[in-house]
Amino acid sequence: MYGWIWRHLPGNAWVRALISLVLALIVVYILFQYVFPWAEPLLPFNDVTVDNGMAAVR
């Protein structure tokens, strides 16, 4: 897949590397701004099943 993208980008190796970096940054931005906030309520990160444990020490 990455080879296909690399072959279809215009320019020499430096221009392709710059375009690849910009594309990667765009993907990361979209993930953090739209995908992760949408998926957060669906994930069980706040379902904690372990107590603090300090009450059992006494």
Secondary structure, 3 states (H helix, E strand, C coil): CHHHHHHHCCCCHHHHHHHHHHHHHHHHHHHHHHHHHHHHHHCCCCCCCCCCCHHHHC
